[in-house]
Amino acid sequence: MPDGVNLSIQIGNLTLQNPVMVASGTFGYGVEYAQLLDLNRLGAVVVKGICLKPVRGNPTPRTVEVTSGLINAIGLQGPGVGGFKQKYWPFLKTLKVPTIINIWGTTVEEYAEVARRFDALGGVGALELNVSCPNIKEGGAQFGTDLKLLAQVVAASRKATKLPLITKMSPNVVSITPYARVAEEAGSDALAVTNSYPAMAIDIETRKPRLANVTGGLTGPCIKPIAVKLVWEAAQAVKIPIIGMGGIQNAADAIEFLMAGATAVAVGTANFYEPQTALQVIAGLCEFMRKTNLDDIRQITGSVQITK
Ligand SMILES: Cc1cc2nc3c(=O)[nH]c(=O)nc-3n(C[C@H](O)[C@H](O)[C@H](O)COP(=O)(O)O)c2cc1C
């Protein structure tokens, strides 16, 4: 317990020493950041999305900065389950903090198979289902924006593993409420809210899209207020914990997500320009708790006061 405050939280049967993790796709496979911060001080390391086979991803340019944000169309580049086990797991399994593996597939069966293989690996902290990636043509978006497919993909993954299962929600829906409920009913232990927002940027000199893929996913500070609202709505709909993310740059941002109903938070785009952000958020949470006489981080969750 640092400074007499209890920061620990639960995701299913997994205990995290603090509620601050890093968001999938913004932290590589942990090893890339090992020289830049002490990974063992994080709540958890969440790795880039992995499917069965290696994926090359989209042509470049794959990222473009926009006002207060970033649009990316990486195209889920990754080493596949086999490549991950060989190249990254030997390092990750030495960490004292849990590794959460973000997984995806192009069919319900593929999600289940990937979940089964990581279950068999032994030592993984939790699995996060990416059902909401807007960057690929098959799979991705349709799972997270179709209630029936969402139920199928969560239920099939649930059957395939005993590991805590986090469903990473798509923001690209009219209301998150039914999707949050379906993910909970199908067996999720937690929800991650939210993934990136579909977006596009154009170079007016060349009249060309700034991304080779034309469109991509918008992240960073510009999405924070919409993400906070989604967390608040999801928190009204389900009993399972919510991991809030979208534009977190400091402890104040993280506290907003917690007050809206999140149990934990993830730092994403900010890792690219300030790799220490997650550690700064942890320190800032402790300071806020001391200042406001709180001794348990869970006292902040859902504490927004709404009088209508
Ligand atoms: C370059 C990049 C790659 C990403 N890759 C993934 C991914 O593989 N799987 C996933 O579920 N989310 C992925 N995300 C989404 C983030 O995990 C996170 O949900 C989103 O960036 C919102 O948080 P932020 O605004 O703090 O970045 C990616 C985001 C970025 C910027």
PDBQT file of the ligand as one rigid body, heavy atoms in Angstrom, charges set to zero:
ROOT
HETATM    1  C1  LIG A 401      -1.570   3.123 -32.860  1.00  0.00    +0.000 C 
HETATM    2  C2  LIG A 401      -2.701   2.482 -32.116  1.00  0.00    +0.000 A 
HETATM    3  C3  LIG A 401      -2.879   1.093 -32.197  1.00  0.00    +0.000 A 
HETATM    4  C4  LIG A 401      -3.936   0.470 -31.522  1.00  0.00    +0.000 A 
HETATM    5  N1  LIG A 401      -4.076  -0.894 -31.593  1.00  0.00    +0.000 NA
HETATM    6  C5  LIG A 401      -5.084  -1.505 -30.902  1.00  0.00    +0.000 A 
HETATM    7  C6  LIG A 401      -5.208  -2.935 -30.910  1.00  0.00    +0.000 A 
HETATM    8  O1  LIG A 401      -4.406  -3.667 -31.494  1.00  0.00    +0.000 OA
HETATM    9  N2  LIG A 401      -6.265  -3.491 -30.238  1.00  0.00    +0.000 N 
HETATM   10  C7  LIG A 401      -7.177  -2.713 -29.530  1.00  0.00    +0.000 A 
HETATM   11  O2  LIG A 401      -8.114  -3.259 -28.933  1.00  0.00    +0.000 OA
HETATM   12  N3  LIG A 401      -7.042  -1.361 -29.474  1.00  0.00    +0.000 NA
HETATM   13  C8  LIG A 401      -6.028  -0.751 -30.131  1.00  0.00    +0.000 A 
HETATM   14  N4  LIG A 401      -5.890   0.620 -30.064  1.00  0.00    +0.000 N 
HETATM   15  C9  LIG A 401      -6.846   1.429 -29.267  1.00  0.00    +0.000 C 
HETATM   16  C10 LIG A 401      -6.284   1.763 -27.883  1.00  0.00    +0.000 C 
HETATM   17  O3  LIG A 401      -6.018   0.594 -27.151  1.00  0.00    +0.000 OA
HETATM   18  C11 LIG A 401      -7.247   2.667 -27.083  1.00  0.00    +0.000 C 
HETATM   19  O4  LIG A 401      -8.492   2.017 -26.949  1.00  0.00    +0.000 OA
HETATM   20  C12 LIG A 401      -7.473   4.014 -27.766  1.00  0.00    +0.000 C 
HETATM   21  O5  LIG A 401      -6.263   4.475 -28.298  1.00  0.00    +0.000 OA
HETATM   22  C13 LIG A 401      -8.079   5.060 -26.841  1.00  0.00    +0.000 C 
HETATM   23  O6  LIG A 401      -7.178   5.475 -25.838  1.00  0.00    +0.000 OA
HETATM   24  P1  LIG A 401      -6.219   6.788 -26.012  1.00  0.00    +0.000 P 
HETATM   25  O7  LIG A 401      -7.095   7.893 -26.509  1.00  0.00    +0.000 OA
HETATM   26  O8  LIG A 401      -5.651   7.018 -24.655  1.00  0.00    +0.000 OA
HETATM   27  O9  LIG A 401      -5.187   6.413 -27.015  1.00  0.00    +0.000 OA
HETATM   28  C14 LIG A 401      -4.830   1.255 -30.738  1.00  0.00    +0.000 A 
HETATM   29  C15 LIG A 401      -4.645   2.652 -30.654  1.00  0.00    +0.000 A 
HETATM   30  C16 LIG A 401      -3.578   3.260 -31.305  1.00  0.00    +0.000 A 
HETATM   31  C17 LIG A 401      -3.388   4.743 -31.168  1.00  0.00    +0.000 C 
ENDROOT
TORSDOF 0
